[in-house]
Structure formats: C-alpha cells, structure tokens
Amino acid sequence: MSMKAGPKAGPKGIQVAKAFAAVWEKLFLSPVHLDSALSKQEKNMKSILARSVPSILQRPVSQAEALGIGVPEGEPWSLSPEQASKWRPAVLMAERIYEGMANRPVDASPVREDFPPWMVEEWELHWGPDTSLHLIEALGREAPLSLRAARSVGSKELLRILTEGSRLPVAAAESDFAPLGVRLAGYAPVLGTEAYEKGLFEIQDEGSQVMALFALWPEKFAPLLRSVPGPVDLSHFKRVSAKLPDDPPALTVVDACAGAGGKSLALADALRGKGRIFSYDISERKLQALRRRATHAGYNNIQAVALEEGKEAETLRKFRRTAQVVLVDAPCTGWGVLRRNPDIKWRQSPAALERLPQVQARLLSTYSDLVAPGGRLVFGVCTFRPAETSKIVDDFVAAHPDFTPRQGGYLGPGPCDGFFMQVFERAPKGEKK
C-alpha cells in the first residue's frame, strides 16, 4: 500500500502527497488528534490538507465512489490501525481532491458505510432506522462555522459588521435558536477580522452556546430538547422568548471539565461579568488557553483551576455546597461532534467505550457536592449514546435522593452538533425529597 503520489504529479503534487501521508499515518500510529496534526503544517500546506484529510475521514466510502476510486468491501473498518495508516484509497482521494481544487468540489452524499458497522448498529438498536439515517446524514456532512456574539454587540449587529461590504466569502445568518449565535455556511477567516480583535465574538457551536445558557436558564431553553437525537425542534420555541435577562443575578457558577473554556466564556458573558465562574480541568495547557481567551474577551470573573485526575474531591472539598449552578460537561464518546472530529470514529472500538460511563458517573457525583441547597446541577455530554445519557441520569438519581431531575433531553445533531443535557435540583436546606 504505497503512499507515493501518482506518476503525473508535479513537484507541488508530490509535496502535497508526502504531507498528506505523514499526517494520515500520524493519526493512526500516534495519539495525536486531527486539529493538532494539521496545526503543525506550514500555512499553505495546512489549507490544502484541511480540504482533504477531514473529508476523507468523514466520508471514506461515499467520497471514494464519487471520485471514481474503488474501495474493497468492508474497508476501511476491517483494517487494523497499522493497515489503515497506509490505506491506498485515502492517498488516491487526496490526490484527486488536490487536482480538482480549482474545479467544482465533489458532492458525496454520506452513506452507512462511511461509519463503522458496530457504531451504526448501536444507533439502529437504540434509535431505529429513521433516526439512524438522519444521524448518518447529519454527521457525514461538513459542519457550519458558528460564532457567539458578545452580549455587548448582539448577533444582529455582529452579522451586520461581518457582512458589511460583502466581507465574508460565505453566506451568514443569525441562529434561529441560539440568542447570540451567527451561523456561517462554511469556512471564513473570521479570526483575522477587526471584530475578533475587539473581542466581539468567539467561535462556538450553537448547541454548545445553548448548553451554557440552559445551565443558567433551563426554563427558557428546555423547549428545544427532544427525547431522541435529531434536528433541533423549533415547534415549541420562539427565539424572542429566550431573550436573556438584562440584569442577570450575580451567581457562583462552576464549570467542571472546562477545557479551553468555551462554555466558561459563554457563562461569564451571559451574566455580563457579574458573579464568579470557577473553571476546573485536569489539563493546565487547556486552562492556559482559557485564561488567554478570557483576557482577550475582557472577562475578569473567571478563575481557572487545574485539578489532578481522580483526586478532584480533595481540592473541591472546601467549596462544598457553595455554588448556585454547577455544569458538568463530561468527557464522552463525542458522537455528537463526529462531523467536526471525524477521526474519532476511526479510533474507537466497542471495547474502549466501557470506561466512559464510569468516568461520567464519578465526575457527576464529585461535583454534585458543590451544589448549594436549592441549587442546580447540570449534566452535559456531546453524544447521544444511552449508556452515557439516560442511564447516567437514572443511576445518579438512584444514588442521590436529595437531587430531583428536571428539564432534560437531546439537542441536535442538525444544524448544531449533537448534545444531551439534564438539570437536577438539590433540595433546599432542611427539606427532604
């Protein structure tokens, strides 16, 4: 399975083929993720590879067929990581995508074979064939680029600023369900704009924006949630009714598993800088990124704290029952974000999924201890797998009788990423459930 460029490739084509081969092999033979692998490329090469690598990972079979490349039956899902790292159809697709960049892009409709058989079988088992077909279609397409406008500017004004004089190369519109969201039809170099330099927006999926707002005002955003994963349901939701309070309360909010802080920033902005946001994570590197982003956006009410995995309770003990809102956006399979991280489905196996529910249950139990009497615990994951969603809820309620489940359900995938979120309320002081 040679990864060499085709015989007609010029010097540039050979360079692209070598770069593609290096990135492709690294994805399968090391723990590096797609974004990290691409970020290490030179700028011009990164832009070329960003057109081919994600789409091949996302639609390996349907795109090969659209490009006239044959894929042996059962591949690539029957291959070991070592074999997948040298999968010949991948380099052939990369070559043809590069050759055709100046022409009309290939429109390959996602098919079942673009996903591991065991993954689709689980979708069908839990959600049925119709929902599974939607998941294949939604998660096999390129994700739009979504922005969260700062409250100080708002989505309507941000859209005007970005589109004034036709500055954007793609269509853009306000989100129809995220109050501060702006949705772009595709990639645009928005981070180089004056609006970004002024801190007028952050890049954030609309569903992720909603999760942060749901944690603060579940009654406003619960009408968006469904009992099954699928397109956002607007039948019981009016964007105008989700207007955020002009004078929000000064809350103490915990963002557990904060990562690089997208939701921490959204929480701080939604509260107009009032109250305090405590952002916890086990990655100091991600928290450093959060601190930089908070400074750039002008938020001074975020405190980022690194914890040691498995020993979170030792650091958190002194903050028992002090937070009005605790958001646990837990590590998960990431099935709801497969369109943004298509390498996930190449790395996972059924056996590797058993550990995640245990981690989620432990984190939810640990951070629940921070919720003040009468306060709110919010559990969230970017997946729709029942073992990581409804079962976690049932098990938590059974083990914590002082918490009552309230609003909850699935959001997306389509047009946003796919999420599950659930509110629990702790009984007020002196009151038993």
N, C-alpha and C positions, 0 to 999 in steps of 0.2 A: 504494500500500500504506500507507494511513494507519494510524497507531498511536494514534488517538484512542479514548477509551472509548466504549462503546455508548450509545445515546440514553437508556436508562433508568437509567444510572449516577448515583448520588447524589454529593455532594461528596467523600465518602471514596473512592468507587469511582473517581472522576476522578483523585484524588490517587494512588491505587494504580496506575492505568493509566499516568500520567505517569512515576512512579518506575520501573515495570517497563520502559517504553520506553527510559528513559535507561540503565538497567543493561544491557538487551538490546543496544542499539546499541553501547555501550561494549565489550561482549565481542567484537564483530566488527570494530570500527573502531579498536581500540587493542590493545596487548599485555597489558592487564590481565587477570588471571585471576578466576574466579568468586568465590572467597573474598574477594579484595581488593575487588572491585566491590560485594559485599554488605556488607562491613565499613564502608563509607563511608556507609551509610544510617542514618537515625535508628533507635533501638532498636525502636520499634513497627513501623516500615515494614520493617525488616530481617527481623523474624519473619514478616511476611506474605509478603515476596518469597522467603524461604527455603523456603516451601511450594510456590511455583510455578516459579521460574526453574530450579532444579536438575532438577525432574521433567520439565519441558518439554524441556530439553536432553537428558535421559536417554532419554525415550520420546516423541519428537516426533510420530510417526505413530500408534502404538497409543493414546496418550493422547488425541490429537485425535479418533480414531474413537470412543473411549469417551465423549467429551464431545459427540459429535454434530457435529463440525466436519470438513468435507471438506478433504482435502489433495490438491492436484494431483499426478498421477503423476510420480514422480522427485524431487519436493521432499521435504525441503529440500536434499538432497545435490547437486542440479543447479544450485543457486544460487551466485552469487559472494558473497564476504563482504559487499559493499555491499547486495546484494539480500537476503541472509539477515538483515542488521541491521534490515530493515523487513518481515520476513515476517509477513503478516497473520494466519495461523493461530496464531502464537505469542501475540499480544495477545488474541485471542479465547479461547484456552485460559486465559490468566492471568485474564481477567475471570470466566470461568465457575468457575475454581478458587476465586477470591476469593468469588464469590457463594455457592458451596456449602461454604465452610469450616465453617459451623455444622452441615452435614449430613454424611452418611456420605461418606468420601473415595472418589474414583474408583479402582477397581481395574483398571488397564490392564495386561494381560499383555504383556511385551516381544515384539516381532516383529522379523524380519530387517530390515525397512525402517526400524527405529529406529537403524540403524548405516549408515555409508557403504558403498555396494556394494563398493568396492575392498577395504575392510577385511575384510568378511565373506568375500569371495572368497579373500583370502590365508589366512584361518583354515581355510576348506574345503580349500584346496590342501595345506596342511601337516598339518592335523589331522583332516580328514574331516568328513562331515556331522553325525555324532552329537556329536562334541566341539564343533563349531561351534554346534549347538543349545544345548548346555549353556552355552557362553560367552555367547550372546545372552541366555539366561535369567538367568544369574548376574550379568552386568554391566549388565543393564537393570533391576535391582531396587535399591531403596534399601538402602544399607549399614547394618548394625547399628552401634551405638556400642560400642566395645571399650575396656576400661580395663586398664592393667597395674598390679597391686598392688605396692607396695614389699615387698621381702623381709621387712622388719621386721614387716609385718602379715599378708601372705599373702592369697591370693584368697578363701579361705573366710571369714576374718574380715572382709575388706573387704566381701564380699557381705552379711554379717550387719549390719555397720554401716550400709550404704547402704539396706537394705531394712527395718531395724527400724522398726516403727510405720508400715509402708507408705509410706515417704517417697518412693519412686520412682514416677513415673506410668506406668512401663512394666515389663514382665517382665524379670527378670535371672537369670543363671545363671553358674556357673563355666565357663570354657572347657574343652572336653574334650581339648585338645591343647597349649595354652599354659599352663605350670605356674602362672603368676602372672596369668592372664587372667580377666577378668569380662566377659561379653557381655550388653549391653542390647538389647532387642528394637527399640528406636527411640530417638529423641532424648529426653534428660532434662537438665535444667540442673545437671549434676553439678559444674561449676566453681564454683558458688556454695555448695557444701557445706562443712561444717566439716572433713570428711575430706580434701578437697582442700587447704584452707588449712593443714592439718597435714602436707601432703606425703605422704599415704598412697597416692596413686595418680597416674598420668599417663594421658591419653588416648592410646592407641596400638593400632593394628590387631593382631589376634592373629598374623597372618603376619609382620608386622614384628617383633613380640616374638620369634617363633621364629627369625628370621634372626639376631638378636643372640645368642641362646643357641646356635644352630647354629655360629656363629663360634667360640664358646668350647668347646663340647662336641658336635662333629658326630656322634660315635658314638651319642649319646642321641637326636638328632632326625632323623637320616638316614632312619629307617623311615617318616617322614611324607611323604617325597618320592616323586614319581612320574615316569615317563618322558614323560608327556603332561600338559598342564594339565587341571585338573578338580577335583572335590570332594576335600577332604582325606581321605586314606586312613588309617583307624584300624585296619585289619586286622592290621598288624604292629607296632602301637604301643600301649603301655599308659602312661597318664599317670603312674602310680606309679613306673614305671621311669625317668621323666625327672626325678625328684627332683634338685634342684640340690645340689651339694656344700655341706655345712655350713661347711667351712673351705676355700674356694677358694684357689688359688695367687695370689701377687702377680705378675701378668703385666704386661708392657708391651704395650699394645694400641693400634693405630692405627685410627681411624675416618675413612677418606677420604671426601670428599664428604658431610660430616656434616650439612650443612643446619642446621635448627633443633635437631638433636641428640637426636631420639627414641631412636635406637639407642645413642648415646653414654651417655645416661642409663640405658638398659636394661643396657648392659655394666657401667657403674660399680656399679649396684645388684646385679647378679648376682654380681659379685666382692666384694660387701659393702664397697665403698670401698677395697679393697686394690689395690696396683699403681698403674699410671698409664694414663690414657686420653688419647691425643693426638687431638684432633678438628680436622680440616682442612677448609676450604671456601674458595671464591673469593668468597663473599658475607659481608662484615663484618656486614651487618644480621642475617643468619640466625645468625651466631655470637654476636652480642649477645643474641639471644633464647635461645640455648643457655646462655650464662653466667647469665642471669636464672633460667632453669629449674633449672640446677644448684645455684644458691644457694638457691632455694626448696625443693629436694629434699634439701639438706644434703650434697651431694657436693663434696668438695674435691680429688678426684684427677683432675679433668678439666681439661686445658689446651687451650683453643680458639685456633687459629692461622689467620689469613687468608692465602691464597696468591693469586698472580697467575695467571690462566688462561693455560695454555700455557708457564708458566715455573715450574711446581711443582718440577721437579727441582733447580733452583738453590737453593731453600730446604731441600729434603729431603736434599740430598747428605750433609750432616754426620751424618745419622741412619742411614746405610746399615747394613743387616743388624743392627739392634738390637731389633726387635720380635718377640715370640713369635707375635703374631696381628695380621694386617693385614686389615681388612674394607674392600672397595671396593664400596660401594653406588652404582653408577654412574648418571649421567643416562641416561634411556631414553625410549621412546615412551609409557610409562605405561599400556599397555593393561590391565595387571592392576588398575589403580585407576580404571577408567573409571566405576564406579558412584559414586565419591567426587568425581571430577573429570570430569563428563560433557562439559564444554566442550572437552576435549582432542580428541574425535573430530570436532568442528566445525572445528577449526583445522588439523588435519594433512592432508597430501596425500602420495601415494606418492613424489613427487619430494623432499619435505622429509625423508624418513626415511633417506636415504643417508649423511648425516653422522654419525649417532649411533654406528654400529658403529666408526667411526674414532676417535671420542672415547673410547669404552669401551676399545678396544684400547690406546690411548695411556695412559690412566689406569691400567689394569691393569699394563702394563709398567713405568710410572714407579713406582708404589707397591710393586711386587714387589721392588724394590731395597731396601726397608726390612725385608724378612723375614729374620730371623736364620737361620743354618744349623739345619736341623731344625725350623724354624718353619712357620707355617701362613698361607697366603694364601686369602682367601675373596672370591669374586666374587658380587655380587648385583645383580639388577635387578627392578623391579616390572612386568615384561612377560613374555610367552611367545612372542615373535617369534623364530624360529630364528636370524635374522641377528644378533640381539643376545644369544643364549643359547648354544646348542650350537656355533655356528660360532665365536664368540669363544673358547670353551674349546679347540676344536681348533686354532685359529690360535695361541693363546697357548702351548700345549704344544709345537707345532712350532717356535716361536721361542725357547723357554726350556727346554732339555733338563735343567736342574737342578731342575725342578719336576715332580712327579708328580700327576696328577689322582686324587682320592679320591672321597669321597661327593659326590653332586650330584643335582639334579633339580628338578621343579616342585612348588610348593605352592599349591593353590587355582587359580582363584578358587572360593570357596564352602567354608565360610561366611566365610572370611577373604578379603582381597584376593589377587590373583594374583602370585606371585613365582617367580623362578628363583634358585637358589643353588648354588655349586660350590666345593669345597675343593681346594686344591693344597698339597702339602707340598714344602718345599725340602729337598734332600739334606743330611744332616748334614755338618759340616765334615770335609773330607778324603775324603768318599765321593762317588763318581761314580754317576750314574744307570745 
